[in-house]
């Protein structure tokens, strides 16, 4: 049973929400995040690393948090609350229940991952927790839709929200803090009755809490409930799985200066694969087909006959790793491993076309692919799904 714990948090003030709440982190590349933070000092991106952590990065992030708090961009600290959040974009709307969850639930199978994590990224986020000492980006956890949770969140949303604002990127945000003990108990009980919980987004954030806690992370805490140590807590948003759309993460294979389409065609031909020219940039429309961009030229490759067994090895991302990226990497000039950069769909196909790289555009896995894999105890290839709407940072500041 999952125990959803009330949080102590500062909430963004209604008059500042549109400028403080950050855009989806992955929807911008590192340069765009840095530029946004520099030009919009109230944006919560100032409190997050734009990319890797350099000397002084985390001190600047902490100073940004302190300034936002000092200048009244967030409410005074509220204790003992859950949060109901509604976030919509042009096509979808999600409702989330946000609270804390002990990290043990992420390690003992109550909440299942759908992808592996990178140890270096986990280390960076653990350092962020140690030095900046806040959480603001909830881990998004999927659950099957339940009538009880739907009814409870509808009742909360009948009241006027604390925050009701349009966001600069076109999204709409509404936030309801829940402080009534009976409503908190009802929401917690409804969450506790749900099974088949799966991480949608935030694997590295959950792993960073486990890294920070150390060897005791997988054991139940000595103190539970409201007394559970805050360093063990993972800020968690529960979302019904049918409220999210799945977009792809494409691939950019870097470290390939001056690579040509002829060279790529030759190494793929050794595997019985053929390049077919395309008139210009386009994403594939059906599974079993991928599109490549090499030195500005676009090509189609049919990989449908290379699928392995479901639910994981049959995915286009898995086939691309085996049948495309592995042979293409042999074109690198040196012995070093070539970097493979996941490129979220919102960055556009232009982000795949770089002078020293080869881009691979993929069809996304489906939500059913994701849920089938986790139910089978498997994980998807790294960065296979980009889920929308994307939860944002800067709505809550939770001390850690």
MARKOL-199147 format. One line per 3 residues: their letters; for each residue x, y, z of C-alpha. Coordinates in nm, 3 decimals, padded with zeros to 5 digits. Each point is the difference from the previous one (the first is absolute). Layout:
BEGIN
A	X Y Z ~ ...
This chain:
BEGIN
XXX	00.000 00.000 00.000 ~ 00.128 00.344 -00.092 ~ -00.008 00.264 00.272
XXX	-00.046 00.352 -00.137 ~ 00.134 00.246 00.257 ~ -00.100 00.365 00.044
XXX	00.271 00.249 -00.085 ~ 00.133 00.324 00.139 ~ 00.029 00.237 -00.293
XXX	-00.001 00.354 -00.129 ~ -00.235 00.048 -00.295 ~ 00.056 00.245 -00.282
XXX	-00.211 00.311 00.051 ~ -00.287 00.052 -00.245 ~ 00.129 00.332 -00.130
XXX	00.345 -00.142 -00.078 ~ -00.086 -00.349 -00.128 ~ 00.017 00.089 -00.370
XXX	00.355 00.132 00.030 ~ 00.140 -00.236 00.267 ~ -00.124 -00.344 -00.114
XXX	00.260 -00.134 -00.240 ~ -00.063 -00.155 -00.340 ~ 00.047 -00.374 -00.026
XXX	00.372 -00.055 00.063 ~ 00.056 -00.247 -00.285 ~ -00.192 00.214 -00.249
XXX	00.300 00.236 -00.009 ~ 00.361 -00.088 -00.068 ~ 00.279 00.112 00.232
XXX	00.069 00.322 -00.189 ~ -00.369 00.096 -00.006 ~ -00.037 -00.070 00.373
XXX	00.302 00.218 00.078 ~ -00.130 00.279 -00.223 ~ -00.346 -00.012 00.159
XXX	00.148 00.012 00.350 ~ 00.222 00.295 -00.092 ~ -00.279 00.201 -00.161
XXX	-00.279 -00.084 00.248 ~ 00.142 00.010 00.354 ~ -00.335 -00.092 00.157
XXX	-00.024 -00.324 -00.199 ~ 00.070 -00.304 00.218 ~ 00.258 -00.116 -00.253
XXX	00.235 00.233 00.190 ~ -00.027 -00.246 00.291 ~ 00.091 -00.301 -00.216
XXX	00.324 -00.093 -00.179 ~ -00.031 00.076 -00.371 ~ 00.215 -00.304 -00.079
XXX	00.290 -00.166 00.178 ~ 00.103 00.123 00.344 ~ 00.306 00.224 -00.012
XXX	00.179 00.160 00.298 ~ -00.235 00.258 00.145 ~ -00.313 -00.126 -00.178
XXX	-00.177 -00.128 00.309 ~ 00.089 00.307 00.207 ~ -00.158 00.217 -00.270
XXX	-00.308 -00.224 00.000 ~ -00.036 00.033 00.376 ~ 00.039 00.377 -00.018
XXX	-00.272 00.008 -00.265 ~ -00.234 -00.197 00.227 ~ 00.073 00.233 00.291
XXX	-00.068 00.307 -00.215 ~ -00.331 -00.135 -00.132 ~ -00.112 -00.076 00.356
XXX	00.121 00.333 00.135 ~ -00.171 00.199 -00.275 ~ -00.339 -00.161 00.061
XXX	-00.027 -00.224 -00.305 ~ -00.117 -00.283 00.227 ~ -00.233 -00.018 00.300
XXX	00.117 -00.051 00.353 ~ 00.072 -00.362 00.089 ~ -00.316 -00.205 00.038
XXX	00.006 -00.330 00.186 ~ -00.211 -00.314 -00.017 ~ -00.147 00.032 -00.347
XXX	-00.048 -00.191 -00.321 ~ -00.034 00.178 -00.333 ~ -00.241 -00.065 -00.285
XXX	00.127 00.140 -00.328 ~ -00.157 00.034 -00.343 ~ 00.231 00.063 -00.295
XXX	-00.106 00.020 -00.362 ~ 00.162 00.060 -00.334 ~ -00.157 00.032 -00.344
XXX	-00.105 -00.365 -00.014 ~ -00.005 -00.154 00.347 ~ -00.090 00.072 00.360
XXX	00.130 -00.183 00.303 ~ -00.104 00.003 00.363 ~ 00.266 -00.086 00.256
XXX	-00.003 -00.063 00.373 ~ 00.333 00.109 00.147 ~ 00.153 -00.104 00.330
XXX	00.306 -00.174 00.137 ~ 00.079 -00.371 -00.028 ~ 00.270 -00.181 00.194
XXX	00.285 -00.101 -00.228 ~ -00.036 -00.367 00.097 ~ -00.314 -00.018 -00.217
XXX	00.216 00.073 -00.305 ~ 00.237 -00.284 00.085 ~ -00.225 -00.282 00.121
XXX	-00.226 -00.030 -00.304 ~ -00.299 00.203 00.113 ~ 00.098 00.262 -00.258
XXX	00.165 -00.152 -00.307 ~ 00.250 00.169 -00.233 ~ -00.030 -00.015 -00.375
XXX	00.359 00.092 -00.083 ~ 00.352 -00.024 00.141 ~ 00.179 00.302 00.141
XXX	00.341 00.151 -00.073 ~ 00.218 -00.006 00.315 ~ 00.163 00.334 -00.086
XXX	-00.339 00.172 -00.023 ~ -00.112 -00.157 00.328 ~ 00.316 00.134 00.166
XXX	-00.071 00.351 -00.129 ~ -00.355 00.000 00.133 ~ 00.114 -00.139 00.337
XXX	00.247 00.289 00.022 ~ -00.284 00.240 -00.081 ~ -00.202 -00.138 00.292
XXX	00.301 00.025 00.231 ~ 00.090 00.358 -00.091 ~ -00.321 00.171 -00.116
XXX	-00.213 -00.199 00.248 ~ -00.335 00.024 -00.177 ~ -00.226 -00.206 -00.223
XXX	-00.220 00.172 -00.257 ~ -00.026 -00.250 -00.286 ~ -00.234 -00.287 00.094
XXX	00.064 -00.351 -00.122 ~ -00.299 -00.083 -00.222 ~ -00.148 -00.340 00.087
XXX	-00.268 -00.165 -00.213 ~ -00.295 -00.185 00.144 ~ -00.304 -00.171 -00.153
XXX	-00.301 00.229 00.007 ~ -00.220 -00.055 00.305 ~ -00.351 00.130 00.065
XXX	00.078 00.083 00.362 ~ 00.301 00.218 -00.077 ~ -00.187 00.166 -00.287
XXX	-00.289 00.088 00.231 ~ 00.225 00.140 00.272 ~ 00.201 00.217 -00.236
XXX	-00.322 00.127 -00.164 ~ -00.126 00.110 00.341 ~ 00.323 00.187 00.067
XXX	-00.013 00.168 -00.343 ~ -00.352 00.132 00.060 ~ 00.158 00.259 00.227
XXX	00.179 00.307 -00.129 ~ 00.369 -00.081 -00.061 ~ 00.280 00.189 00.170
XXX	00.174 00.033 -00.338 ~ -00.185 00.028 -00.331 ~ 00.227 00.129 -00.274
XXX	00.097 -00.030 -00.363 ~ 00.366 -00.089 -00.049 ~ 00.219 00.169 -00.262
XXX	00.041 -00.322 -00.199 ~ -00.374 -00.036 -00.046 ~ -00.076 -00.230 00.292
XXX	-00.251 00.068 00.274 ~ 00.064 -00.066 00.368 ~ -00.235 -00.030 00.296
XXX	00.112 -00.089 00.352 ~ -00.205 -00.096 00.306 ~ 00.177 -00.042 00.337
XXX	-00.186 -00.257 00.210 ~ 00.016 00.057 00.375 ~ -00.326 -00.155 00.124
XXX	00.096 -00.313 00.200 ~ -00.297 -00.202 -00.126 ~ 00.077 00.077 -00.365
XXX	00.368 -00.075 00.052 ~ -00.090 -00.333 00.160 ~ -00.237 -00.083 -00.287
XXX	00.256 00.080 -00.268 ~ 00.271 -00.195 00.183 ~ -00.229 -00.302 00.040
XXX	-00.096 00.010 -00.369 ~ 00.364 00.015 -00.104 ~ 00.085 -00.279 00.243
XXX	-00.253 -00.231 -00.162 ~ 00.152 00.038 -00.347 ~ 00.238 -00.263 -00.135
XXX	00.208 -00.020 -00.320 ~ 00.178 00.331 00.058 ~ 00.263 00.095 -00.258
XXX	00.245 00.288 -00.024 ~ -00.083 00.209 -00.306 ~ 00.258 00.272 00.049
XXX	00.261 00.065 00.268 ~ 00.196 -00.326 00.029 ~ 00.320 00.191 00.074
XXX	-00.164 00.218 00.267 ~ -00.127 -00.305 00.188 ~ 00.338 -00.171 -00.034
XXX	00.173 00.313 00.131 ~ -00.199 -00.020 00.324 ~ 00.100 -00.366 00.034
XXX	00.364 00.090 -00.068 ~ -00.013 00.274 00.262 ~ -00.151 -00.228 00.266
XXX	00.243 -00.283 -00.072 ~ -00.020 -00.360 00.115 ~ -00.315 00.050 00.209
XXX	-00.209 00.131 -00.293 ~ -00.167 -00.334 -00.075 ~ -00.096 -00.060 00.363
XXX	-00.314 00.149 00.154 ~ 00.086 00.307 00.210 ~ 00.005 -00.023 00.377
XXX	-00.249 00.287 00.009 ~ -00.293 -00.013 -00.242 ~ -00.287 00.219 -00.109
XXX	00.032 00.368 00.084 ~ 00.314 -00.079 00.198 ~ 00.189 -00.161 -00.290
XXX	00.337 00.174 -00.049 ~ -00.026 00.255 -00.279 ~ 00.330 -00.109 -00.156
XXX	-00.170 -00.335 -00.081 ~ -00.296 00.163 -00.170 ~ -00.058 00.018 -00.375
XXX	-00.232 00.276 -00.122 ~ -00.250 -00.201 -00.203 ~ -00.290 00.083 -00.233
XXX	-00.257 -00.274 -00.064 ~ -00.156 00.021 -00.349 ~ -00.243 -00.231 -00.181
XXX	00.184 -00.170 -00.285 ~ -00.267 00.081 -00.260 ~ 00.052 00.375 00.046
XXX	00.345 00.007 -00.158 ~ 00.102 00.000 -00.365 ~ 00.319 -00.181 -00.102
XXX	00.243 00.175 -00.235 ~ 00.339 -00.134 -00.108 ~ 00.349 00.072 00.109
XXX	00.200 -00.001 -00.323 ~ 00.375 -00.079 -00.009 ~ 00.300 00.209 -00.103
XXX	00.319 -00.203 -00.044 ~ 00.287 00.244 00.052 ~ 00.375 -00.025 -00.058
XXX	-00.038 -00.068 -00.374 ~ 00.175 00.292 -00.175 ~ -00.037 00.002 -00.379
XXX	-00.204 -00.320 -00.007 ~ -00.169 -00.055 -00.337 ~ -00.318 -00.174 -00.107
XXX	00.207 -00.239 -00.212 ~ 00.198 -00.110 00.306 ~ -00.319 -00.050 00.199
XXX	-00.161 -00.191 -00.287 ~ 00.303 -00.230 -00.019 ~ 00.002 -00.099 00.369
XXX	-00.376 -00.050 00.003 ~ 00.014 -00.206 -00.320 ~ 00.222 -00.246 00.186
XXX	-00.307 -00.064 00.217 ~ -00.236 -00.020 -00.295 ~ -00.148 00.345 00.056
XXX	-00.050 00.257 -00.274 ~ -00.022 00.380 -00.006 ~ -00.290 00.144 -00.201
XXX	00.017 00.375 -00.069 ~ -00.262 00.237 00.139 ~ -00.086 00.343 -00.142
XXX	00.072 00.178 00.327 ~ -00.035 -00.005 00.379 ~ -00.282 -00.220 00.125
XXX	-00.077 -00.231 00.289 ~ -00.105 -00.359 -00.070 ~ -00.372 -00.066 00.021
XXX	-00.004 -00.370 00.084 ~ 00.194 -00.241 00.214 ~ 00.262 -00.198 -00.187
XXX	00.130 00.303 -00.189 ~ 00.264 00.250 00.112 ~ 00.128 00.313 -00.171
XXX	00.367 00.101 -00.002 ~ 00.160 00.335 -00.068 ~ 00.361 -00.005 -00.121
XXX	00.174 00.324 -00.099 ~ -00.334 00.169 -00.065 ~ -00.150 -00.282 -00.211
XXX	-00.294 -00.208 00.125 ~ -00.043 -00.374 -00.050 ~ -00.245 -00.275 00.092
XXX	00.103 -00.338 00.139 ~ -00.249 -00.284 00.041 ~ 00.074 -00.204 00.312
XXX	-00.329 -00.180 00.054 ~ 00.150 -00.341 -00.075 ~ 00.267 00.050 00.269
XXX	-00.234 00.009 00.295 ~ 00.076 -00.222 00.297 ~ -00.253 -00.142 00.245
XXX	-00.245 00.238 00.170 ~ -00.047 00.197 00.212 ~ 00.348 00.160 -00.016
XXX	00.219 -00.143 -00.277 ~ -00.275 00.064 -00.255 ~ 00.005 00.378 00.058
XXX	00.149 00.222 -00.269 ~ 00.235 00.157 00.255 ~ 00.139 -00.343 00.091
XXX	00.036 -00.102 -00.365 ~ 00.174 00.329 -00.079 ~ 00.248 -00.059 00.281
XXX	00.086 -00.347 -00.132 ~ -00.026 00.034 -00.375 ~ 00.082 00.365 -00.071
XXX	00.196 00.169 00.277 ~ 00.240 -00.290 00.059 ~ 00.127 -00.019 -00.362
XXX	-00.013 00.378 -00.052 ~ 00.219 00.050 00.307 ~ 00.280 -00.188 -00.179
XXX	00.033 00.302 -00.231 ~ 00.139 00.212 00.285 ~ 00.364 00.099 -00.059
XXX	00.129 -00.119 00.336 ~ -00.046 -00.287 00.244 ~ -00.209 00.201 00.247
XXX	-00.369 -00.081 00.044 ~ -00.212 00.239 -00.204 ~ -00.252 00.207 00.198
XXX	-00.363 -00.078 -00.073 ~ -00.212 00.299 00.101 ~ -00.376 -00.044 00.056
XXX	-00.186 00.284 -00.173 ~ -00.356 00.061 00.125 ~ -00.257 00.049 -00.273
XXX	-00.088 00.359 00.105 ~ 00.351 00.114 -00.100 ~ -00.091 -00.075 -00.361
XXX	00.171 -00.196 -00.276 ~ 00.250 00.281 -00.058 ~ 00.166 -00.103 00.328
XXX	00.103 -00.328 -00.166 ~ 00.191 00.162 -00.286 ~ 00.350 00.095 00.120
XXX	00.327 00.011 -00.199 ~ 00.177 -00.261 00.215 ~ -00.298 -00.224 00.067
XXX	-00.260 -00.231 -00.147 ~ -00.364 00.035 00.102 ~ -00.255 -00.278 00.038
XXX	-00.372 00.085 00.015 ~ -00.216 -00.263 00.167 ~ -00.363 -00.090 00.050
XXX	-00.077 00.007 00.374 ~ -00.079 -00.299 00.213 ~ -00.363 -00.006 00.109
XXX	-00.133 00.030 00.352 ~ -00.096 -00.367 -00.023 ~ 00.359 -00.086 -00.096
XXX	00.121 00.179 00.311 ~ -00.251 -00.161 00.235 ~ 00.048 -00.347 -00.151
XXX	00.375 00.022 00.045 ~ -00.020 00.102 00.365 ~ -00.265 -00.264 00.072
XXX	00.244 -00.255 -00.144 ~ 00.281 00.129 00.223 ~ 00.188 00.153 -00.293
XXX	00.109 00.352 -00.086 ~ -00.008 00.189 -00.328 ~ 00.310 00.123 -00.181
XXX	00.136 00.317 00.158 ~ -00.209 00.308 -00.083 ~ -00.263 -00.172 -00.214
XXX	-00.304 00.204 00.106 ~ -00.067 00.371 00.032 ~ -00.328 00.042 00.184
XXX	-00.228 00.303 -00.021 ~ -00.124 00.209 00.173 ~ 00.328 00.035 00.187
XXX	00.001 00.089 00.369 ~ 00.181 00.324 00.076 ~ 00.246 00.131 00.255
XXX	-00.069 00.316 00.196 ~ -00.353 -00.078 00.115 ~ 00.117 -00.130 00.338
XXX	00.314 00.043 00.206 ~ 00.033 -00.288 00.247 ~ 00.288 00.010 00.252
X	00.235 -00.296 -00.007
